[in-house]
Amino acid sequence: MRGIAATLIALAMIAVPLGIASTAAASSNTLTSSAQKLTPVFVGPTPTDRFGGGDWVGVSAGNTHFGVLYGTPENPNRVVVFAEYTRTLGGANVVSSSGQQLAVRGIPVDTVLAQSLDRFIEFKTVNVSDGFGLFSDGGMPTLMTANVPVKALNLRTGTWTLTDESNETVGGTFYVNFTIQATDLPYTWYNPLIPGANTTGDRMLNEVAFTFHLTVDTVTKTVDLPWYQVTVTDTAPREITSVSYLGTRTVSGPTVQMGAKYDHLIQGWDFVNGTDRLALETYLLLGNYFPDRTVDFVHLAYARERADDGANATILDNETAGDAPAAPHLYTFGRITFDDPFTRVGEFRWTSNVTVDGVPETMLFQVQGGSRIEVSNGEMAFFGFRVHGAFIYPAGQTIVHDPALSAESFAPNLTTGFNLTPLGILLIQVAVVGVAIIPALYLRSRARRPKH
C-alpha cells in the first residue's frame, strides 16, 4: 500500500488551509455574503482566464462557482471541471489581555477543486499490471513500462462546441445539463517504432463528447469545528499576545453541495490492435488562495503536511522523488477523497463499468504521480497540488463511461463583535494556524487494487 501514497509525493501544501482567509480585509465579508446570496444562477457560456482561458458554463451560488471550462478558437484549451468555493475551517474568540470579550471570528479559506481532461494515449498492451507510462505537459512519454505508447491526441483545442444546454429547479435542487463536443481531431503524436501507428484508419478521432449533469443544493449543515482563543493587547494597535486551542464547537450554517456526473463518449479511435488500451489522461487539482504573509508563516512555523491513503501508507512533505514507485498504481474502482477532520472538501469517483461497442467491459483508473503548484502575484498566493492519473479503457469503436466529481462549501456567518483592522484580522488568522494541532487536509484513496 505504500506505493499508493508514494505516487502523491509532491502534495506538500495540503495542510495550509487550517485557518487562512483569501484576503485579510475581506475575510468577515466573505462569510456574510456566502450566507446571504446562495440562490443558484445559470452562467455562460462566458469568457474566462481560469486554467489558461476559454469559455465556461455552469452555476454560481454566492461566492461559489461550479462549472466546466473549454477551449475556443480564440483560446484553445482542454476541458476542465472546476469548483471555486469558500470553506470555514474553524473559529476564534478574540479577548483582550484584561479578559474582555472583543469578537468572534470565522476562519475562511477560498478553495479550488478541479479536474482536467488532457490527452488520449493508445498503448500496446503487454502486461496490464505493469501500468501505463503517461506523458509530460510537453506531450512526450515520461515513464516507459512494458505497455508501449502507440499514438496520442492532445485535447488542447479550439474546436470544442457547446450544445444541449438546459437548467431547471426541482424540489430545491438546481440542475444544469450540457454537452461539450469535438469532432475529427487529428492525432498529435505517433510512435515511429510501432508499425501502423500513423497509417491505421483515417488518422483522426472522429468524436469525443462529454455530457455534463450538474446539481447544486443549498442545505443547512451542523459540524464540529476547531476553536481557538486569541488574546490581544488592551490598547490599539492591538497585537496578539497568545493563542490557545479550546477544542471543538458545534456550528450550523448554509452549505452549498455541488455534484457533476459527466458521460464520456469516445467514438472512432483507430486502434492498431484490438488488444490495445486507450488512456484518457487527467489531472486532479486542489489548492487554496492565501495572503502571502500567511503562507510564509505557515511554512516557517508549521510544516507537518501529509498525504494519506486511508490505510497504512503516509508520505510526508520532506520525502524525495526517490521514494516514488517504479510503476504507476492501478485501481479497478474507487474514489479519491479530499477532506479535513471536520468537513468534506471534495471527491472524485469512478466505477469499473464501461460500455465498449455496446458490451459491458471493465476499465481501470491509474495514479502515476503529483506535483506542487505555487503561484503568487506579490499580494496573493495560490498554493496546492495536482495528482496525475488516467482512465484506462479497452479498445473499441464506441466507448462510454460516466465518472463524477463533487464538492461542498460550508460557510456559516461566525463574525460578531467589534471591527478589527485588516492587519489585525490577518494576525489572528496567522496565530491560529501556528497553534493548530493536526494537519487540516489529507488525501485519502479508498480504492481496490486489481488482481491479475
C-alpha positions in Angstrom: 0.0 0.0 0.0 3.0 2.4 0.4 3.2 2.7 -3.3 -0.2 4.3 -3.5 0.8 7.3 -1.3 4.3 7.4 -2.8 2.8 8.5 -6.1 1.4 11.5 -4.3 4.8 12.6 -3.1 4.6 16.3 -4.1 1.5 17.2 -2.2 3.3 19.2 0.4 0.8 22.1 0.6 -2.3 20.3 1.8 -2.2 21.3 5.5 -2.2 25.1 4.9 -6.0 25.6 4.8 -6.1 25.5 8.7 -7.3 29.0 9.2 -6.5 31.4 6.4 -8.8 33.8 4.6 -8.5 34.6 0.9 -7.8 38.3 1.8 -7.2 39.9 5.1 -9.6 42.8 4.6 -12.5 40.8 3.3 -12.5 37.7 5.5 -15.5 38.6 7.5 -17.5 39.8 4.5 -16.8 36.5 2.7 -18.8 34.6 5.3 -21.7 37.1 5.3 -22.1 37.2 1.5 -21.9 33.4 1.2 -24.7 33.1 3.7 -27.0 35.7 2.1 -26.7 35.0 -1.6 -26.9 31.3 -2.2 -29.6 31.1 -4.9 -28.1 29.1 -7.8 -27.9 31.0 -11.1 -27.0 29.6 -14.5 -23.9 31.1 -16.0 -22.5 31.1 -19.5 -21.1 30.5 -21.9 -18.8 33.3 -20.9 -15.1 34.0 -21.4 -12.7 33.4 -18.5 -9.0 33.3 -17.8 -9.2 30.4 -15.5 -6.9 27.4 -16.2 -5.4 29.0 -19.3 -8.6 30.6 -20.6 -11.5 29.8 -22.8 -15.3 29.8 -22.1 -17.1 28.4 -19.1 -20.6 27.3 -18.4 -22.1 26.3 -15.1 -23.7 27.6 -11.8 -22.9 30.4 -9.4 -24.3 30.5 -5.9 -23.0 33.4 -3.8 -19.2 33.1 -3.8 -19.4 29.5 -5.1 -18.8 28.8 -8.8 -19.2 25.4 -10.3 -18.8 24.5 -13.9 -16.8 23.5 -16.9 -14.2 25.4 -19.0 -13.4 24.5 -22.6 -11.2 25.9 -25.3 -12.4 28.3 -28.0 -10.9 29.3 -31.4 -9.5 32.4 -29.8 -8.1 30.5 -26.8 -7.6 26.7 -27.5 -7.7 24.7 -24.3 -8.6 21.3 -22.8 -11.9 20.6 -20.8 -11.7 21.4 -17.1 -14.4 20.7 -14.5 -14.0 23.0 -11.5 -15.4 24.3 -8.3 -14.4 27.5 -6.6 -15.8 28.0 -3.1 -15.3 29.3 0.4 -14.9 26.9 3.4 -15.0 27.7 7.1 -12.3 25.7 8.9 -12.7 27.0 12.4 -13.4 30.0 14.7 -11.7 32.1 17.3 -12.8 34.1 20.4 -10.8 37.3 20.5 -10.3 38.6 24.0 -8.2 41.5 25.5 -5.4 41.0 28.0 -7.8 42.1 30.7 -10.3 39.3 29.7 -12.8 41.4 27.8 -14.6 39.5 25.0 -14.0 41.5 21.9 -15.1 39.5 18.9 -15.8 36.1 17.4 -14.1 35.4 14.0 -14.7 32.7 11.5 -11.6 31.3 9.7 -12.5 31.0 6.0 -10.4 29.9 3.1 -11.1 30.1 -0.7 -10.6 26.7 -2.3 -10.3 25.4 -5.9 -11.0 21.8 -6.8 -10.7 20.9 -10.5 -10.2 18.0 -12.9 -8.7 18.5 -16.4 -9.2 16.1 -19.4 -5.9 16.5 -21.2 -4.9 13.7 -23.7 -5.7 10.4 -25.2 -2.9 7.8 -25.4 -3.2 4.4 -27.1 -1.0 1.7 -25.6 0.2 -1.6 -27.0 -0.8 -3.8 -24.1 1.8 -6.4 -22.9 1.1 -6.6 -19.2 -1.7 -4.5 -17.7 -0.4 -4.8 -14.1 2.8 -3.0 -15.2 0.8 0.2 -15.7 0.9 2.8 -18.5 3.5 5.5 -18.7 1.7 8.8 -19.1 3.0 11.9 -20.9 4.6 15.2 -19.7 2.9 18.5 -20.1 5.1 18.9 -23.2 3.5 15.9 -24.8 6.2 13.2 -24.5 6.3 9.9 -22.5 7.7 10.4 -19.1 7.9 6.8 -17.9 8.3 3.7 -20.1 6.6 0.4 -19.0 6.0 -2.9 -20.7 3.0 -1.2 -22.3 4.3 1.0 -25.1 2.6 4.2 -26.3 1.4 3.9 -29.9 -0.1 7.4 -30.6 -1.6 10.3 -28.7 -4.1 13.1 -29.1 -3.6 16.4 -27.2 -7.1 17.7 -26.2 -6.0 21.3 -26.0 -8.0 22.5 -29.0 -10.2 25.4 -30.1 -12.8 23.2 -31.8 -15.0 22.4 -28.8 -18.7 23.2 -29.2 -21.3 23.6 -26.6 -24.8 22.1 -27.2 -28.0 21.0 -25.4 -27.8 23.5 -22.6 -30.7 23.3 -20.1 -31.4 24.2 -16.5 -34.2 23.8 -14.1 -35.0 23.8 -10.3 -36.8 20.7 -9.0 -37.6 20.2 -5.3 -35.0 22.8 -4.3 -32.2 21.3 -6.4 -30.8 23.2 -9.3 -29.9 21.1 -12.4 -27.8 22.1 -15.4 -27.2 19.8 -18.4 -25.0 20.4 -21.5 -22.6 18.6 -23.8 -19.1 19.7 -24.9 -18.0 18.0 -28.1 -15.2 18.0 -30.7 -15.0 16.1 -33.9 -12.4 15.0 -36.5 -9.4 15.6 -34.3 -6.0 14.6 -35.9 -3.6 12.6 -33.7 -0.8 14.8 -32.4 1.9 12.2 -31.7 3.0 8.8 -33.2 5.5 6.2 -32.1 7.8 5.7 -35.1 8.7 2.2 -33.7 5.2 0.8 -33.9 4.1 -0.5 -37.3 0.8 1.1 -38.4 0.8 3.8 -35.7 0.4 6.5 -38.3 -1.4 4.6 -41.1 -4.3 2.8 -39.4 -7.8 4.3 -40.2 -8.4 7.9 -41.1 -5.7 9.2 -38.7 -8.1 11.1 -36.5 -10.5 10.7 -33.6 -14.0 11.1 -35.1 -15.8 12.3 -32.0 -15.2 13.0 -28.3 -18.1 14.3 -26.2 -18.5 15.0 -22.5 -22.1 15.3 -21.4 -22.3 17.0 -18.0 -25.1 16.8 -15.4 -24.5 19.4 -12.7 -26.5 19.6 -9.5 -26.4 22.3 -6.8 -28.2 22.1 -3.5 -28.1 24.6 -0.6 -28.7 22.9 2.8 -28.2 23.7 6.5 -25.4 21.6 8.0 -24.1 21.1 11.5 -20.4 20.3 12.1 -17.8 20.3 14.8 -15.1 22.9 14.1 -11.8 23.6 15.9 -12.0 26.6 18.1 -9.3 29.0 19.5 -8.9 31.8 22.0 -6.8 34.7 20.7 -5.6 37.2 23.3 -4.7 40.7 22.1 -3.4 43.8 23.8 -5.8 46.2 25.6 -4.9 49.2 23.5 -4.6 49.9 19.8 -2.9 48.9 17.7 -3.9 45.6 19.1 -1.2 42.9 18.9 -1.6 39.2 19.6 0.0 38.1 22.9 -1.1 34.4 22.9 -3.3 31.8 21.2 -4.7 28.6 22.8 -6.7 25.8 21.3 -10.1 25.3 23.0 -11.3 22.1 21.4 -14.2 21.9 19.0 -17.5 23.8 18.8 -20.8 22.7 17.1 -21.7 25.2 14.4 -24.6 25.2 12.0 -24.7 27.1 8.7 -25.5 27.1 5.0 -23.7 24.5 2.8 -23.6 24.5 -1.0 -23.4 20.9 -2.2 -22.1 20.5 -5.8 -22.1 17.4 -7.9 -21.1 16.7 -11.5 -21.6 13.5 -13.5 -20.2 13.5 -16.9 -20.6 10.9 -19.6 -17.6 10.1 -21.8 -18.3 9.3 -25.4 -15.2 8.3 -27.4 -16.0 7.3 -31.0 -13.8 6.3 -33.9 -10.3 5.9 -32.4 -8.2 4.0 -34.9 -6.7 1.2 -32.7 -3.7 -0.6 -34.3 -4.7 -3.8 -32.4 -7.9 -4.9 -30.7 -5.9 -5.7 -27.5 -4.6 -2.1 -27.2 -5.8 0.1 -24.3 -6.8 3.8 -24.5 -5.8 6.1 -21.7 -7.6 9.4 -21.1 -5.0 11.4 -19.2 -6.3 13.7 -16.4 -5.1 15.9 -13.6 -6.9 16.4 -10.2 -6.1 19.8 -8.7 -6.7 21.1 -5.2 -5.4 24.4 -3.9 -6.2 27.5 -1.8 -5.8 31.3 -2.1 -3.9 33.0 0.8 -2.3 36.3 1.7 1.4 35.8 1.1 2.4 36.8 4.6 0.2 34.0 6.0 1.8 31.4 3.7 5.3 32.5 4.8 4.3 32.0 8.4 2.7 28.6 7.9 5.7 27.1 6.1 8.2 28.5 8.6 6.4 27.6 11.7 4.2 24.6 10.8 5.4 22.1 8.2 3.8 18.8 9.1 1.7 18.3 5.9 1.0 14.8 4.7 -0.8 12.7 2.1 -2.6 9.6 3.4 -4.3 6.8 1.5 -6.6 6.0 4.5 -4.9 2.7 5.1 -1.3 2.2 6.2 0.7 4.5 3.8 1.8 8.1 4.5 4.0 10.4 2.6 5.5 13.5 4.3 6.4 16.7 2.6 10.2 16.2 3.1 10.3 12.9 1.2 12.1 13.0 -2.2 11.4 11.7 -5.7 13.5 8.7 -4.9 10.6 7.5 -2.7 8.3 7.4 -5.7 7.2 3.9 -7.0 8.8 2.3 -10.0 5.5 1.8 -11.7 2.0 3.5 -11.8 -0.6 2.2 -9.5 -3.9 0.8 -11.0 -7.3 0.6 -9.5 -10.4 -1.2 -10.7 -12.8 1.1 -8.9 -12.9 3.6 -6.1 -12.6 7.2 -5.2 -10.1 9.9 -4.2 -11.5 11.9 -1.3 -10.3 15.4 -0.2 -11.4 16.3 3.3 -10.3 17.5 6.7 -11.3 16.1 10.2 -14.4 18.2 10.2 -15.9 18.8 6.7 -15.8 17.2 3.3 -13.8 19.2 0.8 -14.4 17.3 -2.4 -14.4 13.9 -4.0 -13.6 12.3 -7.4 -15.3 9.0 -8.1 -15.3 6.4 -10.9 -16.6 2.9 -11.4 -15.1 -0.1 -13.2 -18.1 -0.4 -15.5 -17.6 0.9 -19.1 -19.6 0.1 -22.3 -17.5 -0.7 -25.3 -19.3 -1.2 -28.6 -22.5 -1.9 -26.6 -20.9 -4.6 -24.5 -20.2 -4.2 -20.7 -16.4 -4.2 -20.1 -14.0 -3.3 -17.2 -11.9 -0.1 -17.1 -9.1 0.9 -14.7 -8.0 4.1 -13.1 -4.3 4.9 -12.7 -2.4 7.2 -10.4 1.1 8.0 -11.6 2.3 11.0 -9.5 1.8 14.5 -8.5 3.3 18.0 -8.3 3.2 21.2 -6.3 1.5 24.3 -7.6 2.8 27.7 -6.4 1.6 30.9 -7.9 2.0 34.4 -6.5 1.4 38.0 -7.6 3.1 39.6 -4.6 -0.1 40.2 -2.7 -2.0 36.9 -3.1 -0.7 33.4 -3.4 -2.2 30.1 -4.7 -0.7 27.0 -3.2 -1.8 23.5 -3.9 -1.1 20.3 -5.7 -2.2 18.2 -8.6 -2.5 14.4 -9.0 -1.6 12.9 -12.4 -3.8 10.0 -13.4 -5.7 8.4 -16.3 -8.8 6.4 -17.2 -7.7 3.2 -18.9 -10.2 1.8 -21.4 -10.4 -1.4 -23.5 -10.2 -0.9 -27.3 -13.4 -0.3 -29.3 -15.1 2.0 -31.8 -17.5 3.4 -29.2 -16.5 3.8 -25.6 -19.0 5.2 -22.9 -18.2 5.8 -19.3 -19.6 8.1 -16.5 -17.3 9.2 -13.6 -18.3 12.0 -11.2 -16.8 14.9 -9.1 -18.3 16.6 -6.1 -17.5 19.4 -3.6 -19.2 21.3 -0.8 -18.9 24.8 0.7 -19.6 25.2 4.4 -19.5 28.9 5.3 -21.7 29.9 8.3 -21.6 33.5 9.5 -19.4 33.5 12.6 -18.4 37.1 12.6 -19.6 39.1 15.6 -18.2 41.9 17.8 -16.1 44.9 17.1 -14.3 45.6 13.8 -10.7 44.7 13.7 -8.3 46.4 11.3 -7.4 44.3 8.3 -4.0 43.8 9.7 -5.5 42.6 13.0 -7.6 40.0 11.2 -4.6 38.7 9.3 -2.5 38.4 12.5 -5.3 36.4 14.2 -5.5 34.1 11.3 -1.7 33.6 11.3 -1.6 32.9 15.0 -4.4 30.4 14.9 -2.6 28.5 12.2 0.5 28.5 14.3 -1.1 26.5 17.2 -3.0 24.1 15.0 -2.6 20.6 16.5 -3.2 18.4 13.4 -2.9 19.0 9.7 -6.2 20.1 8.2 -6.3 18.3 5.0 -5.3 14.9 3.7 -5.8 12.9 0.5 -7.4 9.6 1.0 -7.9 6.9 -1.7 -10.5 4.2 -1.0 -9.8 2.0 -3.9 -9.3 -1.7 -4.5 -6.2 -2.8 -6.5 -6.9 -5.1 -9.4 -6.0 -8.8 -9.1 -4.1 -10.3 -12.0 
